[in-house]
């Protein structure tokens, strides 16, 4: 399992599991008001992807990363958001 985030367009991003193993029981621990489209918890098969939106208020910065946990990874891991 190898999770990363790529930019799609606008505020739309894609979480990708580019590894050969599934990711189970994934939760985004970044404040939920910033992320739309990820149902916590969720699973991802190997080479699977989910699209989601990052929501910001007018005049606020897009976060530079989002934090996730999953089975076997209790400590949150920060995944960098691509600069748009």
C-alpha positions in Angstrom: 0.0 0.0 0.0 1.3 3.4 -1.0 -1.1 6.4 -0.5 -0.6 9.7 -2.3 -2.7 12.7 -3.4 -2.8 14.2 -6.8 -4.6 17.3 -8.1 -7.4 16.8 -10.7 -8.8 20.3 -11.3 -10.0 23.3 -9.3 -10.5 22.1 -5.7 -10.8 18.4 -6.8 -8.1 16.0 -5.7 -7.6 12.2 -6.0 -6.4 9.9 -3.2 -4.5 7.1 -4.8 -3.3 3.7 -3.4 -0.5 3.1 -5.9 0.8 0.1 -4.0 0.1 -3.6 -4.4 -1.8 -4.1 -1.1 -5.2 -2.9 0.0 -5.6 -0.1 2.6 -8.3 -0.9 5.1 -10.3 1.3 7.4 -8.9 4.6 6.2 -10.0 7.7 8.1 -9.2 11.3 7.2 -8.4 12.9 10.6 -8.1 16.4 9.1 -11.1 18.5 10.2 -14.1 17.2 8.2 -15.3 20.7 7.2 -12.2 20.9 4.9 -12.8 17.6 3.0 -15.9 16.6 1.0 -16.4 13.2 -0.7 -14.5 10.8 1.5 -16.7 8.6 3.7 -14.9 7.6 6.9 -13.9 4.9 7.3 -13.3 3.5 3.8 -11.2 0.8 2.2 -9.1 1.0 -1.0 -7.9 -1.9 -3.1 -4.5 -1.9 -4.6 -4.3 0.7 -7.5 -7.6 2.2 -6.4 -8.4 5.9 -6.3 -11.1 8.2 -4.8 -11.8 11.8 -5.7 -12.6 14.4 -3.1 -12.9 18.2 -2.7 -10.9 20.4 -0.4 -13.2 23.2 0.8 -11.8 26.6 2.0 -13.5 29.8 3.0 -13.0 32.9 1.0 -9.6 34.3 1.7 -8.2 31.3 3.5 -5.3 29.1 2.3 -5.7 25.6 1.0 -4.1 23.2 3.5 -0.7 21.9 2.5 -1.5 18.3 3.7 -4.2 16.0 5.0 -3.8 13.5 7.8 -4.9 9.9 7.5 -4.9 6.7 9.6 -5.7 3.1 8.6 -5.5 -0.4 10.0 -1.9 -0.9 11.1 -1.2 2.9 11.1 -2.7 4.4 14.3 -0.4 7.5 14.2 -1.8 10.0 11.6 0.3 10.2 8.4 0.3 13.5 6.6 0.0 13.3 2.8 1.0 16.4 0.9 -1.5 18.2 -1.2 -0.1 19.3 -4.6 0.3 23.0 -5.0 -2.2 24.4 -7.4 
